[in-house]
Amino acid sequence: MSPTVTGREIYQRFEDEPDTLCIAVVDEEGRPVGLIERNAFLVRMAAQYGYALWSNRPVSRWMRTDPVIADGDMTVAEFCGRVMEERPSELLQGFIVTCGGRYAGVGTALSLLQATASATSTYAQEMTRLAEDAQASLAAKGRFLAVMSHEIRTPLNGVLAVAEIVRRKMSDPELSPFVETIIESGGALLRLLNDALDLSRAEAAALGLEEEPFPVARLVEDVRSLWSPKAELQGLAFQVHYDGPDETWMLGDRVRLQQVFNNLIGNALKFTERGVVDVWISATPESGYVRLRGQVADTGPGVPADRMASIFEPFQQTDVGARFGGAGLGLAVCRQIVERMDGTIAVHPNPGGGALFTFEVPLHHLPGQPAQAAPEAAEGTERALHVLIADDNAVNRTVAQTLCEMFGCTSEAVEDGAAAWRAAESGRFDLVLMDVKMPVMDGVEATRRIRSGPSSSSQVPILAVTANTDPDDADLYRRAGMNGVVEKPIKPERLLAAMNVVLDLEAAAAGERQEAAG
């Protein structure tokens, strides 16, 4: 198919040809320029707003532009040897065969194995082993990071949450720098943990993107309000410039875009001892989508010319970066996020000295969206609550009870899911803060049993307070009956906001039940 074919036509082609696993994209002269793999395409179209977002776009905007290409004159042994040495996992997504540089056909690992099973059994077995080893390695690394994430977040919750409580209650100003050091160091550890998880998910093609409408003005304001105070403390000039129409709304993952800006700006402030950090954000509407561009320039030491090509690879740091600490994961995560959004990211020398990082992503344009006022920060829950806290970790129970006290709530604590289930059945509680991994009975099973109870206490709002950060885990908790999820380490304002949200939802649901009964 040609590069101008739309997603709708590709979708219909796969519908009409259920055995077609991949489609080549060729130019007017018949030369291959890209490849569309069936499963990846259907997953993209099945996502929220996926069909609306991609059906009218030409395939050239999102096809794979670097597929494996095999010359028709190559022997199977030569082809398999080259691919297994350079790009073994690419065979799972298909490859293009050419003759004289022009398209001749497509193939997949399955068709290659079927056609050459007898003549190349050794190669087939080696390819299968490599694929299985690669998948097993990725799965093992993912499981290891998930377990380590949970085990690190649990004690880190105690460190950061207690430090935050001490900061809010502290009366001696001389102790303030020490508490700030604890919070800043713990935050750096948490960022490193999140970057490691994001990189692992990206390598396993499981880095999720959530699509929601948002105005570009909110992204600009988030960047300005988050980083201006830190730049001021460092004595640096910090400017955020916006170029584009007012009230421009887009469909995309605002949180991930914020993460890219945070990593780039955080690096710029870290490496700039004096001078200025400038941020440019531009939004250019173009026929149904918005081209969002971001630039972050600093006056620091810059990136050596021989490191610019590798700076976005994991664990790659300049000598200056190594002295400042860090693991070299932030820029790798930025690249993964931007490329998942079908965008590009690069680094250049800053004309004024230092480094200039740029990225660009296409986002779906949503014209006519109304402006939304930012919610005001709450000081406490809307009414006095009696809260049940279920957590097997004594430090986490103390943290949760102290936060509830700060919010004007009373609380009781239990150590496992079975005790939480029995306590919730008493009907004494307005809200349950439920840990997930607990002995005797975990939080998911406890929630299911609470929800299956016959009395009105079965409707008590339940918040999962957990160190598990995988989106699939959050979906499981909600399906079990939990009303929301708060990640550890707990941030007081985030917990308070989640408590108020689930209480508002429960109040609305209770009103509907009363109307139905009356």
Secondary structure by P-SEA (a helix, b strand, c coil): ccccccaaaaaaaaaacccccbbbbbcccccccccccaaaaaaaaacccccccccccccccccccccbbbbccccaaaaaaaaaacccccccccbbbbccccccccccaaaaaaacccccaaaaaaaaaaaaaaaaaaaaaaaaaaaaaaaaaaaaaaaaaaaaaaaaacccccaaaaaaaaaaaaaaaaaaaaaaaaaaaaaaccbbbbbbbbbaaaaaaaaaaacaaaaaaacbbbbbbbbccccccccccaaaaaaaaaaaaaaaaaaccccbbbbbbbbbbcccccbbbbbbbbccccccccccccccccccccaaaaaacccccaaaaaaaaaaaaccccccccccccbbbbbbbbbbbbbcbbbbbcccccccccccccbbbbbcccaaaaaaaaaaaaaacccccccccaaaaaaaaacccccccccccccccccaaaaaaaaaaccccccccbbbbbcccccaaaaaaaaaacccccccccccaaaaaaaaaaaaaaaaaaaaaaaaaac
